[in-house]
Amino acid sequence: MCNYCGCRDFPLIGRLSEEHWQIEESAGALRRAIGESRYGDAALLLDELLAQLLPHTALEESGLFAELRAEGSLAGAVDRLCDEHDEIHGVFGAIDRAAPDWPAVLEAIGKLHRHIDSEEHGLFPASVIMLPISAWDRITPEPAAGG
């Protein structure tokens, strides 16, 4: 994940980056299970990955991506990333549990890895430059209760 530009110091990007790390770990475990023909494990790991992805992409799209669309200069990149969200979710969500298409899952994992890399090393650093402080104030997560 991105460690060089300081964008992770922004609370929302720090959170999204941490989730990316967790998603990459789950995707790697899924890829290994498929490669080792542990398909029972793979089905459970696929469900785990989807459970991580769905709230993560919803947070990206309703927070950071919405602000970037409103700002305008990165709207095309945001649209492309949202299309990739839909494509990746579509593949993972449509896998027939009775006869899984594991090659399609592996291909989607590769797309997911490239997608995360694009966000981490492209969109996240650019968003720090492009968005005004008022936008960050709107999308900064609230501190945890008692903390």
C-alpha positions as CSV (number, residue, x, y, z in Angstrom):
1,M,0.0,0.0,0.0
2,C,1.0,3.6,-0.4
3,N,3.5,4.7,2.2
4,Y,5.4,7.6,0.7
5,C,3.1,10.6,0.0
6,G,1.4,11.0,3.4
7,C,-2.1,10.6,2.1
8,R,-2.7,7.9,4.7
9,D,-2.6,10.6,7.3
10,F,-6.0,11.6,6.1
11,P,-8.4,9.5,8.3
12,L,-10.6,8.3,5.5
13,I,-7.7,7.3,3.3
14,G,-5.9,5.7,6.2
15,R,-9.0,3.6,6.8
16,L,-9.5,2.7,3.2
17,S,-5.9,1.7,2.9
18,E,-6.1,-0.5,5.9
19,E,-9.2,-2.1,4.4
20,H,-7.3,-2.6,1.1
21,W,-4.6,-4.5,3.1
22,Q,-7.2,-6.7,4.6
23,I,-8.9,-7.3,1.3
24,E,-5.6,-8.2,-0.4
25,E,-4.8,-10.7,2.4
26,S,-8.2,-12.3,1.9
27,A,-7.8,-12.3,-1.9
28,G,-4.4,-14.0,-1.5
29,A,-5.8,-16.7,0.8
30,L,-8.6,-17.3,-1.7
31,R,-6.0,-17.5,-4.6
32,R,-3.9,-20.0,-2.6
33,A,-7.0,-22.1,-1.7
34,I,-8.0,-22.3,-5.4
35,G,-4.4,-23.1,-6.4
36,E,-4.2,-25.9,-3.9
37,S,-7.7,-27.3,-4.9
38,R,-9.1,-26.6,-1.5
39,Y,-12.5,-25.6,-3.0
40,G,-14.5,-25.9,0.2
41,D,-12.1,-23.4,1.8
42,A,-12.2,-21.3,-1.3
43,A,-16.0,-20.9,-1.2
44,L,-15.8,-19.7,2.4
45,L,-13.0,-17.3,1.6
46,L,-14.9,-16.0,-1.4
47,D,-17.8,-15.2,1.0
48,E,-15.4,-13.5,3.4
49,L,-13.9,-11.4,0.6
50,L,-17.3,-10.3,-0.6
51,A,-18.3,-9.4,3.0
52,Q,-15.2,-7.1,3.1
53,L,-15.6,-5.6,-0.4
54,L,-19.2,-4.5,-0.3
55,P,-19.0,-2.1,2.7
56,H,-15.6,-0.9,1.6
57,T,-16.6,0.1,-1.9
58,A,-19.8,1.6,-0.6
59,L,-17.7,3.8,1.7
60,E,-15.4,4.8,-1.1
61,E,-18.3,5.6,-3.5
62,S,-20.4,7.5,-0.9
63,G,-17.5,9.5,0.6
64,L,-14.3,10.1,-1.3
65,F,-15.6,9.3,-4.8
66,A,-18.7,11.5,-4.3
67,E,-16.4,14.5,-3.3
68,L,-14.1,13.8,-6.2
69,R,-17.0,13.8,-8.7
70,A,-18.3,17.0,-7.3
71,E,-14.8,18.6,-7.6
72,G,-14.8,17.4,-11.2
73,S,-11.1,17.0,-12.3
74,L,-10.9,13.3,-11.4
75,A,-14.5,12.4,-12.3
76,G,-13.4,10.2,-15.2
77,A,-11.1,8.2,-13.0
78,V,-13.8,7.8,-10.4
79,D,-16.3,6.6,-13.0
80,R,-13.7,4.0,-14.2
81,L,-13.1,2.8,-10.7
82,C,-16.8,2.6,-9.9
83,D,-17.2,0.5,-13.1
84,E,-14.5,-1.8,-11.9
85,H,-16.2,-2.1,-8.5
86,D,-19.3,-3.2,-10.3
87,E,-17.4,-5.7,-12.5
88,I,-15.5,-7.2,-9.6
89,H,-18.6,-7.5,-7.4
90,G,-20.5,-9.0,-10.4
91,V,-18.0,-11.8,-10.9
92,F,-17.6,-12.7,-7.3
93,G,-21.4,-12.4,-6.5
94,A,-22.4,-14.4,-9.6
95,I,-20.3,-17.5,-8.9
96,D,-22.5,-20.6,-8.9
97,R,-21.8,-22.3,-5.5
98,A,-22.7,-25.7,-7.0
99,A,-20.3,-25.4,-9.9
100,P,-17.9,-22.5,-9.2
101,D,-15.9,-21.0,-12.1
102,W,-12.6,-20.7,-10.3
103,P,-10.7,-19.4,-13.3
104,A,-13.1,-16.4,-13.4
105,V,-12.5,-15.9,-9.7
106,L,-8.7,-15.9,-10.2
107,E,-9.1,-13.4,-13.1
108,A,-11.3,-11.1,-10.9
109,I,-8.7,-11.3,-8.1
110,G,-6.1,-10.0,-10.6
111,K,-8.4,-7.2,-11.5
112,L,-9.0,-6.4,-7.9
113,H,-5.2,-6.2,-7.2
114,R,-4.7,-3.8,-10.1
115,H,-7.8,-1.8,-9.0
116,I,-6.4,-1.4,-5.4
117,D,-3.0,-0.5,-6.8
118,S,-4.6,2.2,-8.9
119,E,-6.4,3.7,-5.9
120,E,-3.4,3.5,-3.6
121,H,-0.9,4.9,-6.0
122,G,-3.0,7.1,-8.2
123,L,-6.4,8.3,-6.9
124,F,-5.6,8.5,-3.2
125,P,-2.5,10.7,-3.5
126,A,-4.3,12.8,-6.2
127,S,-7.3,13.3,-4.0
128,V,-5.2,14.9,-1.3
129,I,-4.1,17.5,-3.9
130,M,-7.4,18.0,-5.6
131,L,-9.9,18.2,-2.7
132,P,-10.3,21.3,-0.6
133,I,-10.2,21.0,3.2
134,S,-14.0,21.5,3.4
135,A,-14.4,18.2,1.4
136,W,-12.2,16.4,3.8
137,D,-14.2,17.8,6.7
138,R,-17.4,16.3,5.2
139,I,-15.9,12.8,4.7
140,T,-13.7,12.4,7.7
141,P,-15.0,9.6,9.8
142,E,-16.2,10.4,13.3
143,P,-13.9,9.3,16.1
144,A,-14.9,6.2,18.0
145,A,-17.0,6.8,21.0
146,G,-14.9,7.2,24.1
147,G,-11.8,7.8,22.0
